Amino acid sequence: MYDEVRQLQSWLEEHELKVTKLKTDTRMVQVEVRSASGSWQLWVDDEYNDFDESNQAMCLFLVLNSLADYKESTDFLNWCQQIGINASDSPWLAYYQSLESVYSEIENLLGAIDPCITPLDYQLRSGAFHALASLK
């Protein structure tokens, strides 16, 4: 098994994490992340329809990947372009503005926001991502 997948599984166990789907809006999935110490609601970019609650490591990867996308964006418009949402939809601006506190809280819990899987493996669906997708 890949170290990247082991790390995701380790975080799930260590922090008693559970990711559940709340609703879906096109390729965006609203999820709740619960830990022994708190819970957060956020939207996850699920471009390839990978979200599957029976594969919690995959769910955690998608959450961390979405948080990493947020942090790497230069501003709201850049973030909207990255994930393919309409910047004129005002609820997204309020959500974007709330992400800094969610990011900080999850970072404090895990120690770092690291999706573990490289963007190339994710896009090509190979390597560590392929191993992650094979888990159930």
N, C-alpha and C positions, 0 to 999 in steps of 0.2 A: 504494500500500500504506500502511496505517496505521503511524504511528510506534510504536505499542504493539507491533505484530507485529514490526517491524524490531528493536525492543529485545530481545524474546525471542530472535529469531534471532541477534542479535549476541552475547548471552550464551552461546548454544549453541556458536558458533564460537570466541569468545574463550577460553572455559574448557574447550573440548573436552568438552562435556556430552553424556551419553547417558542416557536414562531407559528402563528396561526393566521390564516387568511380571513380578512374581514369583508372585503369586496373587491371587485375587478372593474376597471375603467379602461377599455382598450388594452394596451400592453402594460398599463400600470396596475399594480396589485396593492391594495391597502392591507397592511399586516399589523399584527400586534406582536411585539417581542416581550416575553415575560422572563424574568430572572427571579432568583431568590430575594433580590433586593429592590426590584422595581419593574415597571412596565412602560413601554413606549409604543406609540402608534406612528407608523410611517408608510410612505408609498415606495414600492420597489419597482424598478424598471425590469420587467420580465419579457424582454424582447423575443426570446425563443420559447416561451411557455414552459419553462423549467420548474416553476414553483410547484412543489408537491409535498404536502405536509408529512407524508410517510418518509421523506428524505430530509430530515431536519438539518443535516450538514449542508445540503443544497440551499435550503431556505436561509440559513445563516450566511452562506456565501453571497446570495442575492442581496440580503440586507446590507452586508458590509461593502459589497460592490457599489450599491446605490449611495451609501454614505461617502465612499471614496470619490465617486463621480461628483457629488456635491462639493466636497472639499477641493477638488481639482478645478472646479469651474471658477471663472474669473468674476462672474456676477450672475444676476438672475437671468438675463437674456441668454448668456452663454450656457447656463445650466439647462434652460428650456430647449435650446438647440441640441445639446448633447443627448437629451433623452427623448426628444421628439414630441414635446408638448407645446400647446399654444400659449405664448406669453401673455396674450390679451385676456386669458381666463383668470380673473382676479383671485380666486381661491388659491391658485398655485403660488402667487406672490406671498400671501400670508403663510402658506406652508413652507416655502423656501426660507422665509425669515425665522421660522420656528426651528429649522434644522440645526442651527448652531448649538442650541442647548441640548437637543437630542444627541447630536454628534459628541459633544463634550461628556455627557452622562455615560454613553456607551463606551467611549474611549476610557473614561475613568474606571469602568467595570473591567474591560478587557486588557487595558494597558496600551493598546494601540488599535487603530482601525486599519486592518490589513485583510483584504479579501482572500489572501493566500494564493489564489489561482491567478496566473498572469492573464492580462487581457488577450494575448495571442492564443493561449490555450482555450480560453472561453469562446473566442470568436471561431476558432478552428474546431472546437469541440474535441480536443485531443489532450494527450498527456494527463496531467492531474485532473483536469476538468472531466475528461472521459471516465476516469476512475470515480470521481465524485458522482457523476450522473448514474453510474452503475449501482450505487448504494440504494438499498431499500430497507 
